[in-house]
């Protein structure tokens, strides 16, 4: 098992992506990642080809709303043609989402209500008050039942040249083909760790913090809005959990805490996904320190001594076992299996040395 995984883990341990470069696209500079989507949008603006309806499809972490707002600024900026200045009245109001000719909508409850869509249909016939074009951004646009989607089709079938519709979705397949076929679709990918790190540094974070958040933030909605102090507090707690697990001291109280959290399923799932992510990062560092006690590739650099100490309590095989096992555990918990039984089984298998499980 170890032999087959070794190559993968060495790659993972030293996973530094190539520098994506710092291409300059004027106002679009403030956006990170998704270079192709950025270039397409920028070229629409420069050539004054503004599609009436677009779909931005990609994961939540791709920050598609920022791209949609940038495009809205590019269309309506008072200072620039074909790009945006970021400081005129329109740009500022669009940024704050208070621009009078900007609608940013999200589902009212589980899905968009028919009334929300009817509002858009009616509003579509009204001229913008200040804008060159009125911008309508629909978050989670796939969350329309058939009734709402059919009502929305009316908007797409009767394009009004003074309007633009941008539909954001992380589930393109859930959208009706009659809607997707009438929109231009731009695909977005999650930001790479390197892109997140670069953007954080430019926002004034020091190197160490930027590196840490960029790794921890890749599975969060947006690493760019992470509260660093809160993240550090969580990491402290999770390090204590790891210590208990490795030294086999205080595991009962960990279980009790987790059981209590498990009472609210939604909160627990959110917490547990984050816990697995942070634990994996700590374990990754432990593996690195097992290979080289003085390695410079440690990400949790402020915990280096502590992690070095903990690395004595675990073998390489067991570290890999723990990472795999946690991923299975997260998957099973997400599948709605019994949290209490799964956690109990996890703790027992670890303390019983059941490395062969994987
Ligand atoms: Zn402007």
Boltz pocket constraint, residues with backbone or C-beta under 6 A from the ligand:
constraints:
  - pocket:
      binder: B
      contacts: [[A, 73], [A, 76], [A, 77], [A, 78], [A, 79], [A, 80], [A, 84], [A, 85], [A, 86], [A, 87], [A, 88], [A, 89], [A, 90], [A, 91]]
      max_distance: 6.0
